[in-house]
């Protein structure tokens, strides 16, 4: 399996709070990224993505702690989408809560 240049699976080493971003992951040109910008980036790198929201995927104790103000989500191990070739692009916080962005090459 081949991956686009610079966007290959790498070892995920999450920070003390459980967040991590691939070193070659999408970076917006401005403070507010748009879906179109992200879509263009994925197209340029021949990638597709899938999301896992912590609120729908994490163990109840992680969700409960987050809702009580904890900033640590390291006990959440995001579920991979069905199929082969997925790798983590980012585990980060958003206005809607923590999310894991899975990436894979478009066949």
C-alpha positions in Angstrom: 0.0 0.0 0.0 1.4 3.4 -0.9 0.6 6.6 0.9 0.8 10.2 -0.4 4.1 11.9 0.2 4.5 13.0 3.9 1.1 11.6 4.9 1.9 8.2 6.1 1.0 6.4 9.3 3.4 7.3 12.1 3.7 6.2 15.7 1.0 8.0 17.7 2.5 9.4 20.9 -0.3 11.2 22.7 0.5 14.1 25.1 -0.3 13.8 28.8 -3.9 14.7 28.2 -4.4 12.2 25.4 -4.2 14.6 22.4 -2.0 14.2 19.3 -1.7 15.4 15.7 0.2 13.9 12.8 3.2 16.0 12.0 2.0 16.5 8.4 -1.7 17.0 9.3 -3.8 19.8 7.7 -3.0 23.3 8.8 -5.4 26.2 8.0 -4.1 29.3 6.5 -6.2 31.3 8.9 -7.5 30.9 12.5 -10.8 29.5 11.2 -10.5 26.4 8.9 -13.3 25.8 6.5 -14.6 22.4 5.3 -13.6 23.4 1.8 -10.0 24.1 2.8 -9.8 20.7 4.6 -11.5 19.0 1.6 -8.9 20.6 -0.8 -6.1 19.4 1.5 -7.4 15.8 1.5 -7.9 15.9 -2.3 -4.3 17.1 -2.8 -3.0 14.3 -0.7 -5.4 11.6 -2.1 -7.0 11.0 1.3 -10.4 10.4 2.7 -11.3 10.7 6.4 -13.6 9.4 9.0 -14.4 10.9 12.4 -14.9 9.4 15.8 -16.4 11.8 18.4 -15.4 11.0 22.0 -18.9 11.5 23.2 -20.0 8.5 21.1 -16.9 6.3 21.4 -15.2 6.7 24.8 -15.9 4.7 27.9 -18.5 6.4 30.2 -15.9 7.3 32.9 -13.9 9.4 30.3 -17.0 11.2 29.1 -18.2 11.9 32.7 -14.8 13.2 33.7 -14.7 15.5 30.6 -18.1 16.8 31.4 -17.0 17.6 34.9 -14.0 19.7 33.6 -11.2 17.2 33.2 -8.9 17.9 30.3 -7.5 14.3 30.1 -8.9 11.9 27.6 -6.0 9.5 27.5 -8.2 6.6 28.5 -10.1 7.0 25.2 -8.8 4.7 22.5 -10.7 5.8 19.4 -12.3 3.0 17.4 -11.0 2.6 13.9 -13.5 2.8 11.0 -14.3 -0.4 9.2 -11.9 -1.5 6.5 -8.1 -1.5 6.1 -5.6 1.3 5.8 -6.9 3.8 8.4 -4.4 5.7 10.5 -4.9 8.5 13.0 -4.5 12.0 11.6 -5.4 13.9 14.8 -7.0 13.6 18.2 -7.9 17.1 19.2 -10.5 19.2 20.9 -13.1 21.2 19.0 -16.0 23.5 19.9 -18.1 20.3 19.9 -15.7 18.3 22.0 -12.8 15.9 21.4 -12.6 14.1 18.0 -10.4 11.6 16.3 -9.8 12.1 12.6 -8.9 8.9 10.8 -7.2 9.1 7.4 -6.6 6.7 4.6 -5.5 6.7 1.0 -8.3 6.9 -1.6 -8.1 3.8 -3.9 
